[in-house]
Amino acid sequence: MSQTSEITVPKPGTVSWNQLIATPSNAAFYAKLFDWQPTPFVPPGMPSSTQPFTLFKTDPDMIGGVAGMVQKQKPEQPSQWIPYVVVEDLDTALTKAVALGATIRTPSKSIGQFGRIAVVHDPEGAALGLHEFPK
């Protein structure tokens, strides 16, 4: 696999990432099911005190991963996958989503050199991530 410092940014409206909200034991399930290699990761540009999340890799030398996992906040919270869809402007997308009946679950936050994200619940309660890459 060739390595490059250039990131190809997905087009708005496409899925950029899939995030598992779960426990380490659930992460182990996916690691065993798909032979994914869980690796601790902190996005570049984040404070050194940032809690690492798990990056699932198919090859230890790959740049990035196939998906990620963060520890769920409460044991009673169900584990779930959240897809992140690329938007041109996160603030505009959040305003539009709320106007269409969504509620904000996680307000916008930086993910270092990878831009900003937020999570909404659609009008029926499904979680959806919004992802703005740096301009």
C-alpha positions in Angstrom: 0.0 0.0 0.0 1.5 3.3 -1.0 1.5 6.1 1.6 0.5 9.6 0.9 -0.1 12.7 3.0 -3.0 13.8 0.7 -6.5 13.1 1.8 -9.2 12.6 -0.8 -12.3 14.3 0.6 -15.6 12.6 -0.1 -18.3 14.6 -1.8 -21.1 16.1 0.2 -24.0 13.6 0.7 -21.7 10.6 0.9 -20.8 8.6 3.9 -17.3 9.4 5.2 -17.1 7.3 8.3 -18.9 4.6 10.4 -18.5 4.8 14.1 -19.4 2.1 16.6 -20.6 3.2 20.0 -20.0 0.1 22.2 -18.0 -1.6 24.9 -14.5 -3.2 24.3 -16.1 -6.6 24.4 -18.4 -5.7 21.5 -15.4 -4.3 19.7 -13.8 -7.7 20.1 -16.8 -9.3 18.4 -16.2 -7.2 15.2 -12.4 -7.8 15.4 -13.0 -11.6 15.5 -15.8 -11.5 12.9 -13.9 -9.5 10.3 -10.3 -10.0 11.4 -10.1 -6.2 12.1 -7.2 -5.1 14.2 -8.3 -2.7 17.0 -5.8 0.1 17.4 -5.9 3.1 19.8 -6.0 6.4 17.9 -6.1 10.1 18.6 -6.7 12.3 15.6 -3.8 14.6 14.8 -4.4 18.2 16.0 -6.4 17.1 19.1 -5.2 18.0 22.6 -2.8 15.5 24.2 -5.4 14.8 26.9 -7.9 13.5 24.4 -9.1 10.0 25.2 -8.1 7.6 22.3 -10.8 5.8 20.4 -10.4 2.5 18.7 -9.6 2.5 15.0 -10.3 -0.8 13.2 -7.7 -1.7 10.6 -7.5 -4.6 8.2 -3.7 -4.2 7.9 -1.4 -2.8 10.7 0.3 -0.6 8.1 -2.8 0.9 6.6 -3.4 4.7 6.9 -6.7 5.3 8.6 -9.1 2.4 9.1 -12.3 0.8 8.0 -14.3 2.1 11.0 -13.9 3.4 14.5 -15.3 2.7 18.0 -15.8 4.9 21.0 -16.8 3.7 24.5 -20.5 4.1 25.2 -21.1 6.6 28.0 -23.7 4.5 30.0 -23.8 0.7 30.4 -27.6 0.7 29.7 -27.1 2.6 26.4 -27.6 0.2 23.5 -24.6 -0.3 21.2 -25.1 1.2 17.8 -23.4 2.2 14.5 -23.5 5.8 13.4 -22.8 6.7 9.8 -21.3 10.1 9.2 -22.4 12.0 6.0 -20.3 14.7 4.5 -21.7 18.2 4.5 -20.2 21.4 3.1 -21.1 23.5 6.1 -21.8 21.9 9.5 -23.6 24.8 11.0 -25.9 25.2 8.0 -26.6 21.4 8.0 -27.5 21.4 11.7 -29.8 24.4 11.3 -31.5 22.6 8.3 -31.8 19.3 10.1 -33.4 20.9 13.1 -35.9 22.8 10.8 -36.8 19.4 9.3 -37.6 17.9 12.7 -34.2 16.5 13.9 -32.8 17.0 17.4 -29.1 17.6 18.1 -27.6 14.7 20.1 -24.0 15.8 20.0 -23.3 19.5 19.2 -20.5 20.3 16.7 -17.0 19.5 17.9 -13.5 19.5 16.4 -11.9 16.3 15.3 -8.5 17.8 14.7 -7.2 17.9 11.2 -10.2 15.9 10.0 -12.7 18.8 10.5 -15.8 18.9 12.6 -18.6 16.6 13.4 -22.0 16.6 15.1 -24.7 13.9 15.6 -28.5 14.4 15.2 -31.5 12.2 15.8 -33.8 12.3 12.8 -37.5 12.9 13.3 -38.0 9.1 14.1 -35.0 8.9 16.4 -32.3 7.4 14.2 -28.8 8.7 14.9 -26.9 10.3 12.0 -23.5 11.9 12.0 -22.7 15.0 10.0 -19.1 15.6 9.0 -17.5 18.8 7.7 -14.0 18.4 6.4 -11.6 21.4 6.7 -11.8 23.8 3.8 
